[in-house]
């Protein structure tokens, strides 16, 4: 009899442990569900609270009427080049005293310069070299200004087939991408693509081989590019 009593006591203790564990799991589950439900219920209100609002992105503060990206290949072997971006900007959201320009390069990028204001810092972010440009004064909403951003590129275009990518980081009404070639090494073939994630989409119309200022060049005119789009220009020379 004492053996049966001991076994029943052991079974009761095990059952109690199992019940307690199940109860704790259910309690944790219902707590998480209740928390998720509360967040869902009050999320529209929480977004309106001032401490949960994020400041506007630079892309929302600034827009470009016209953006021209020039790549000047200054040596026939592709070792030396200059990137020059000219933007006609308008302040469209709130007063602005700085903005950012970025460039990516397979080789070495140096000699960062700006015609307007001063570059106070250049950092690497997600593969881009991003320069912070202090404009030197506060530009009010509606003010228009032009700036030219330049970078020296070394050992970036050494292969027989090369490319350049241009990302739309600031809204612009029109983008022009131009690659200027040495007379002794003009482009033989050109392809125009857009990048969507890791996929490339080739365009049936786009860049064309032309002559600018007596030199061979590639010119790509893009109307109303979308913010965040990436355009890739490929060539063989």
Beta strands, then each sheet from edge to edge (+ up, - down):
strand 1: 62-73
strand 2: 80-91
strand 3: 96-103
strand 4: 108-114
strand 5: 118-125
strand 6: 128-139
strand 7: 144-154
strand 8: 161-167
strand 9: 171-172
strand 10: 174-180
strand 11: 189-196
strand 12: 199-202
strand 13: 208-212
strand 14: 215-223
strand 15: 230-236
sheet 1: 4+ 7- 2+ 1- 9-
sheet 2: 4+ 7- 2+ 1- 10- 14+ 13-
sheet 3: 3+ 6- 5+
sheet 4: 8+ 15- 11+ 12-
end
